[in-house]
Amino acid sequence: MENENKKNEEIEENEKPKARQIVEAVDSLSLGISIVVAVAMGIGIGMVLRSLTGAGWTLWIGVFIGVAAAILNVYKVYEKQKEDYEELAKQPRYAIKKHLEDEDDDDYGETKY
């Protein structure tokens, strides 16, 4: 009975990272779709405004709203990726080690290859 519980716990632990990777992949793929949807919704808003007011320039207001929403989506994804990168950089296995600079490394001018 205890062995079965331990095996179930190990299986659950092994499945968690896989599910996380899938969610992150889908989240990255959704950026392109969200850009298209934001611009399309903006154009739709502009067309509704144009039909309600009769002024042609209100379509451009909708387009501007859609493009602004798309830019906001890209910025949100950028900030999320930046946070993930900073967390990764804190892990010791990804830390950049400082290398000692040699005098020979700086001078490439006279060397023939």
Secondary structure, 3 states (H helix, E strand, C coil): CHHHHHHHHHHHHHHHHHHHHHHHHHHHHHHHHHHHHHHHHHHHHHHHHHHHHCCCCHHHHHHHHHHHHHHHHHHHHHHHHHHHHHHHHHCHHHCCCCCCCCHHHHCCCCCCC
